[in-house]
């Protein structure tokens, strides 16, 4: 058949998008899968650890979290709860439990104590109060899936310059929006984990993060990004690109899970907070983060266009190439989802590949017209 201009455009776009997507999976994402399946060596020595949780009016959720934190299979750790001006009885709960668990510590941020209320200030008080140099962070609405969480995270802690990026997922609620949220969260985790393994760290999540107090002090705490309400995790990572060693811990026993936003609006606000600091990322990272979803959508659109335009051997070649790539994607991303126990997401993979970049574009546009200092609580 004779090719017209639109035939050539569709073919070139398809090939280009296919090559770009294949590059991400073969060069970046495959490395993470290889790291996950590699047997780990447990820490040879027992390093004292301080688990730090900042909470504001989270008494009900702390009742679920604390039993897990207080019964970790590890010999030397403390749990520091930073009560950020709570009015819901958080202090009563912690003080009662601390009578039985002496390693449970409580510190409170009082109303009017500072003009810079927010998570970073609460975390700062917790870090300063912590007795140990090795710090492990999670949120009040998170729950580690295992009593080996501390041990597994610590297995990657090599020096005071180490930052360990953990996996923070969401509980499965068997709804379409929840599936889309978990798919998005899983893909982002695969992305920041594999980028870090490739020497391009750019973020972590405060739901599951470990580093040393010495490193935190050396970087002048959160002073480099204190003007942002968000960024205690990803901008902290950004501020230590030159002086820290980044390691990834996505072991099945090192996962934390959170309650998902209970509405699309809350998910949007959560993403807006994230996008409010994304502009601070290095240009190379921003380009890689934009190119991946752009090429993903372009691949699907150009494939549909090619199916309409082409016939015969050309169409057969395009279909085979498309199926080979998605087989590769199922093997890599599917393996990641399985190892992170993110079940039930396979059935909508093609649909989410198209919808999520559109949803993310909507969230990003919303962030352009929102204040960068969206409050934490």
C-alpha positions in Angstrom: 0.0 0.0 0.0 1.1 3.6 -0.7 1.8 5.7 2.4 0.3 9.1 2.8 1.6 11.8 5.2 -0.8 10.7 7.9 0.4 7.1 7.5 4.0 8.2 8.0 3.0 10.4 11.0 1.1 7.5 12.7 4.0 5.0 12.0 6.7 7.4 13.2 4.8 8.3 16.4 4.1 4.6 17.2 7.7 3.6 16.7 9.0 6.6 18.7 6.6 6.0 21.6 7.3 2.3 21.6 11.1 2.9 21.8 10.7 5.4 24.6 8.4 3.2 26.7 10.7 0.2 26.1 13.7 2.3 27.3 11.9 3.0 30.6 11.1 -0.6 31.3 14.4 -2.1 30.1 16.8 0.5 31.5 15.0 1.7 34.7 12.2 -0.5 35.9 13.8 -3.9 35.3 16.6 -2.9 37.8 14.1 -2.6 40.6 12.6 -6.0 40.0 16.1 -7.5 40.0 16.9 -5.8 43.3 13.6 -6.9 44.9 14.2 -10.6 44.2 17.8 -10.6 45.4 18.1 -12.3 48.8 18.8 -9.9 51.6 21.2 -10.1 54.5 19.7 -9.1 57.9 21.6 -6.4 59.9 24.6 -8.0 61.7 24.5 -5.5 64.6 21.6 -4.1 66.5 21.6 -0.3 65.8 19.3 1.8 68.0 16.4 3.2 66.0 13.9 6.0 66.7 10.5 5.7 64.9 9.0 9.1 64.5 5.3 9.8 63.9 3.8 13.3 63.6 0.1 13.3 64.4 -2.7 15.9 64.6 -6.0 14.7 65.8 -5.2 11.1 64.9 -6.1 9.3 68.2 -8.4 6.8 66.4 -5.8 5.9 63.8 -3.0 5.8 66.4 -5.0 3.1 68.2 -4.5 0.9 65.1 -0.9 1.9 64.4 0.7 1.8 67.9 0.1 -2.0 68.5 2.1 -2.7 65.4 4.9 -0.2 66.2 5.1 -1.4 69.8 5.5 -5.0 68.9 8.2 -4.9 66.3 10.6 -7.9 66.2 13.6 -5.7 67.1 15.5 -5.3 70.3 16.6 -1.7 70.5 14.1 1.0 69.3 11.9 3.8 70.6 8.6 5.2 69.3 8.3 9.0 69.4 4.8 10.4 68.8 4.7 14.2 68.1 1.3 15.5 69.1 0.8 18.6 66.9 -1.9 20.6 68.8 -4.4 17.7 68.9 -7.7 18.1 70.7 -9.0 14.6 70.3 -7.5 12.8 73.3 -4.2 11.8 71.6 -2.3 12.7 74.8 -4.5 10.5 77.0 -4.0 7.6 74.7 -0.2 7.9 74.5 0.3 8.6 78.2 -1.8 5.5 79.1 0.2 3.3 76.7 3.6 4.8 77.8 3.0 3.5 81.4 3.3 0.0 80.0 5.7 0.6 77.1 8.6 2.7 78.4 10.1 3.0 74.9 7.0 5.0 73.8 7.8 8.7 74.0 5.5 11.6 73.8 6.1 15.3 72.8 3.6 18.0 72.2 3.5 21.0 69.9 1.5 23.7 71.7 -0.8 26.2 70.0 1.1 29.5 69.4 4.5 27.8 69.9 5.6 28.9 66.5 4.3 30.8 63.4 5.4 27.9 61.2 3.0 25.2 62.3 3.0 22.2 60.0 4.4 18.8 59.6 8.0 19.9 59.2 8.0 21.7 62.5 6.4 18.7 64.2 9.0 16.4 62.7 11.8 18.8 63.7 10.7 18.5 67.4 10.5 14.8 67.1 13.9 14.5 65.6 15.5 16.7 68.2 13.8 14.8 71.0 14.8 11.3 69.5 17.5 9.5 71.5 18.9 7.7 68.5 20.8 8.7 65.4 19.0 6.3 63.1 15.5 7.7 62.3 12.6 5.8 60.8 9.5 7.7 59.7 5.9 6.8 59.0 2.5 8.6 59.3 -0.3 8.2 61.8 -2.6 6.8 59.2 -0.1 4.1 58.1 0.4 0.6 59.4 3.5 -1.5 58.7 2.4 -4.9 57.3 4.8 -6.9 59.4 6.6 -6.9 62.7 9.8 -7.1 60.7 9.4 -3.6 59.3 12.2 -2.0 61.4 14.6 -4.9 60.8 14.0 -4.9 57.1 14.4 -1.2 56.7 17.5 -1.3 58.8 19.0 -4.0 56.7 19.7 -1.3 54.1 21.2 1.2 56.5 24.9 1.2 55.9 26.3 4.6 57.1 25.1 7.9 58.5 25.0 9.2 54.9 22.4 6.6 53.9 18.8 7.4 52.9 16.5 4.4 52.6 13.4 4.8 50.4 10.6 2.5 51.4 7.3 1.5 49.8 4.1 3.2 51.1 1.0 1.7 49.6 -2.8 2.0 50.3 -5.3 -0.5 51.5 -7.4 -2.2 48.9 -11.1 -1.1 49.0 -12.2 -2.8 45.8 -13.5 0.3 44.1 -12.6 1.8 40.7 -11.1 5.0 42.2 -9.2 3.0 44.8 -7.8 0.8 42.1 -6.7 3.8 40.1 -5.1 5.4 43.2 -3.2 2.2 44.0 -2.1 1.8 40.4 -0.8 5.4 40.4 0.9 5.0 43.8 2.5 1.7 42.7 3.8 3.1 39.4 5.3 6.1 41.2 7.0 3.9 43.7 8.4 1.7 40.9 9.6 4.9 39.2 11.3 6.6 42.2 12.8 3.3 43.3 14.2 2.4 39.9 15.5 5.9 39.3 17.3 5.8 42.6 18.9 2.5 41.7 20.0 4.1 38.4 21.7 7.0 40.2 18.8 9.5 39.7 17.1 9.7 43.1 14.4 12.4 43.3 11.9 11.5 46.0 10.8 9.2 48.8 7.6 9.0 50.8 7.3 10.1 54.4 5.1 7.1 55.0 8.2 4.9 54.9 11.6 6.6 55.0 14.8 6.2 57.0 17.9 8.4 57.5 20.2 9.6 60.2 19.9 12.5 62.5 23.5 13.5 61.6 22.6 13.7 57.9 19.5 15.8 58.8 21.6 18.2 60.9 24.3 18.4 58.2 21.7 19.6 55.7 20.4 22.2 58.1 17.3 20.2 58.8 14.5 21.4 56.5 15.8 24.9 56.1 16.4 24.6 52.3 12.7 24.2 51.7 11.1 25.5 54.8 8.8 27.8 52.8 7.0 24.8 51.4 4.3 23.2 53.5 5.1 19.9 51.7 8.5 18.4 50.9 9.6 16.8 54.2 10.2 13.7 52.1 10.9 14.5 48.4 12.5 17.9 48.9 14.6 16.4 51.7 15.8 13.8 49.2 16.5 16.7 46.7 18.6 18.6 49.3 20.9 15.6 49.7 21.6 14.5 46.2 25.3 15.2 46.5 26.1 14.0 50.0 23.9 10.9 50.6 23.9 7.3 49.4 20.4 6.2 48.4 19.2 2.7 48.9 15.8 1.1 48.2 13.9 -1.3 50.5 10.8 -2.7 48.8 10.8 -6.1 50.6 7.3 -7.5 51.2 7.9 -7.2 55.0 9.0 -3.6 54.8 5.8 -2.2 53.3 3.5 0.3 55.0 -0.1 0.8 54.0 -2.3 3.8 54.5 -6.0 4.5 54.5 -6.7 6.0 51.0 -8.3 9.4 50.5 -12.1 8.7 50.8 -13.0 10.9 47.9 -11.7 12.0 44.5 -11.5 15.6 45.9 -9.2 14.6 48.7 -7.0 12.6 46.3 -6.8 15.7 44.1 -5.7 17.9 47.1 -3.1 15.3 48.0 -1.7 15.3 44.5 -1.8 19.1 44.4 0.4 19.2 47.5 2.9 16.9 45.7 2.9 18.9 42.5 3.4 22.1 44.5 7.0 21.0 45.2 7.7 19.0 41.9 8.8 22.2 40.2 11.9 22.1 42.5 13.1 18.9 41.0 16.1 19.0 38.6 15.4 19.6 35.0 16.6 16.1 34.0 14.1 14.5 36.4 11.2 16.7 35.3 11.9 15.7 31.7 11.9 12.0 32.5 8.8 12.3 34.6 6.9 14.1 31.8 8.2 12.0 29.0 7.0 8.7 30.4 3.2 9.3 30.7 3.4 11.4 27.4 4.9 8.5 25.5 2.5 6.1 27.2 -0.6 7.9 25.9 1.1 8.5 22.6 1.7 4.8 22.2 -1.9 3.9 22.8 -3.3 6.7 20.5 -0.8 5.9 17.7 -1.6 2.2 17.9 -5.3 2.9 17.6 -4.6 5.2 14.7 -2.4 2.6 13.0 -5.1 -0.1 13.4 -7.4 2.2 11.5 -5.0 3.2 8.8 -2.9 0.2 8.0 -3.6 -3.3 6.6 -1.7 -6.4 5.7 1.9 -7.1 6.9 2.4 -3.5 8.2 -0.6 -3.8 10.5 0.5 -7.3 11.6 4.0 -6.0 12.4 2.5 -3.1 14.5 0.2 -5.4 16.4 3.0 -7.9 17.1 5.3 -5.1 18.3 2.5 -3.7 20.6 1.8 -7.1 22.0 5.5 -7.8 22.7 5.8 -4.5 24.5 2.8 -5.1 26.7 4.0 -8.6 27.4 7.2 -7.0 28.7 5.2 -4.5 30.7 3.1 -7.2 32.3 6.2 -9.2 33.2 8.0 -6.2 34.8 5.2 -4.1 36.2 3.0 -7.1 36.9 5.8 -8.7 38.9 6.3 -5.5 40.9 2.5 -5.3 41.7 2.6 -9.0 42.8 5.6 -8.5 45.0 4.0 -5.4 46.6 0.7 -7.4 47.1 -1.2 -4.9 44.9 -3.8 -7.3 43.7 -6.7 -6.7 41.3 -5.0 -4.1 39.2 -4.1 -6.2 36.1 -7.6 -6.1 34.7 -7.5 -2.3 34.2 -3.9 -1.9 33.1 -4.6 -0.6 29.6 -7.4 1.6 30.8 -5.3 3.1 33.6 -2.4 3.6 31.2 -4.7 6.0 29.2 -6.8 7.6 32.0 -4.1 8.3 34.6 -2.0 10.6 32.5 -5.2 12.6 31.8 -6.1 12.7 35.5 -2.5 13.7 36.4 -2.6 16.5 33.9 -5.9 17.7 35.5 -4.2 17.6 39.0 -1.2 19.5 37.7 -3.3 22.2 36.2 -5.2 22.5 39.5 -1.8 22.9 41.3 -0.9 25.9 39.1 -3.9 27.8 40.5 -3.5 26.7 44.1 -1.3 28.0 46.8 1.9 26.0 47.3 1.4 26.2 51.0 -1.6 24.0 51.2 -1.9 23.1 54.9 -0.9 19.7 56.2 -3.8 19.2 58.6 
